[in-house]
């Protein structure tokens, strides 16, 4: 992954007014992927959408990390269920 696709965690923390330790907690909970290069923490660009969702849960809804983790797990399960339903509907259409 090139450095142009990595965003320094310090920059993200400055813009969103969160502590680096909070970002590390997100990593510990498995909510975001953080990359360490040359003792600097980076967030891969593709993680930005996920981080923005997490920040919305935290800032606008006041949900703690455990709650955010639960919500994200439920949303992932819902997405998988929706994909399975779409697959089954397509299979059913072939038999009709």
C-alpha positions as a printed NumPy array, in Angstrom:
array([[  0.   ,   0.   ,   0.   ],
       [  1.471,   3.352,  -0.951],
       [  1.79 ,   6.156,   1.532],
       [ -0.579,   8.276,  -0.575],
       [ -3.332,   5.876,   0.47 ],
       [ -2.447,   6.18 ,   4.154],
       [ -3.675,   9.026,   6.327],
       [ -1.681,   9.906,   9.454],
       [ -3.719,   9.236,  12.587],
       [ -2.416,  12.487,  14.108],
       [ -4.074,  14.434,  11.251],
       [ -7.37 ,  12.585,  11.708],
       [ -7.31 ,  13.194,  15.462],
       [ -6.63 ,  16.888,  14.938],
       [ -9.472,  17.329,  12.434],
       [-12.035,  15.284,  14.38 ],
       [-10.851,  16.37 ,  17.831],
       [-10.302,  12.862,  19.184],
       [ -7.34 ,  11.483,  21.058],
       [ -4.871,   9.089,  19.498],
       [ -5.623,   6.667,  22.35 ],
       [ -9.297,   6.636,  21.274],
       [ -8.232,   5.66 ,  17.753],
       [ -6.073,   2.902,  19.233],
       [ -9.123,   1.667,  21.15 ],
       [-11.038,   1.47 ,  17.868],
       [ -8.25 ,  -0.757,  16.58 ],
       [ -8.361,  -2.862,  19.754],
       [-12.118,  -3.368,  19.287],
       [-11.484,  -4.388,  15.685],
       [-13.509,  -1.462,  14.351],
       [-10.753,   0.055,  12.175],
       [ -7.454,  -1.091,  10.749],
       [ -4.411,   0.965,  11.682],
       [ -1.04 ,   0.534,  10.03 ],
       [  2.259,   1.368,  11.731],
       [  5.132,   2.501,   9.518],
       [  8.308,   4.07 ,  10.859],
       [  6.678,   4.438,  14.297],
       [  3.844,   6.521,  12.802],
       [  0.217,   5.402,  12.905],
       [ -1.799,   5.546,   9.683],
       [ -5.375,   4.85 ,   8.693],
       [ -5.82 ,   3.258,   5.251],
       [ -7.936,   5.458,   2.984],
       [-10.565,   2.727,   2.546],
       [-11.243,   2.856,   6.309],
       [-12.419,   6.495,   6.183],
       [-16.072,   5.68 ,   5.487],
       [-16.133,   3.282,   8.418],
       [-14.429,   5.837,  10.682],
       [-16.94 ,   8.519,   9.704],
       [-19.788,   6.169,  10.635],
       [-18.148,   5.444,  13.989],
       [-17.623,   9.147,  14.669],
       [-21.285,   9.819,  13.871],
       [-22.359,   7.148,  16.36 ],
       [-20.028,   8.656,  18.968],
       [-20.593,  12.382,  18.425],
       [-24.185,  12.665,  17.25 ],
       [-25.73 ,   9.741,  19.115],
       [-23.427,   9.537,  22.143],
       [-22.853,   5.792,  21.809],
       [-19.851,   4.248,  23.566],
       [-17.363,   1.892,  21.933],
       [-19.081,  -1.283,  23.136],
       [-22.365,  -0.019,  21.689],
       [-20.689,   0.971,  18.433],
       [-19.11 ,  -2.472,  18.167],
       [-22.51 ,  -4.119,  18.669],
       [-24.217,  -1.87 ,  16.116],
       [-21.554,  -2.519,  13.487],
       [-21.745,  -6.279,  14.051],
       [-25.529,  -6.166,  13.662],
       [-25.268,  -4.062,  10.5  ],
       [-22.772,  -6.541,   9.041],
       [-25.107,  -9.446,   9.86 ],
       [-28.02 ,  -7.564,   8.279],
       [-26.008,  -6.93 ,   5.115],
       [-25.092, -10.622,   4.87 ],
       [-28.739, -11.6  ,   5.357],
       [-29.8  ,  -9.16 ,   2.623],
       [-27.205, -10.597,   0.255],
       [-28.446, -14.112,   1.018],
       [-32.059, -13.096,   0.357],
       [-31.054, -11.526,  -2.968],
       [-29.207, -14.715,  -3.944],
       [-32.197, -16.872,  -3.02 ],
       [-34.576, -14.594,  -4.939],
       [-32.373, -14.885,  -8.038],
       [-32.316, -18.659,  -7.709],
       [-36.088, -18.734,  -7.305],
       [-36.571, -16.627, -10.449],
       [-34.629, -19.207, -12.467],
       [-37.072, -21.938, -11.426],
       [-40.221, -19.957, -12.19 ]])
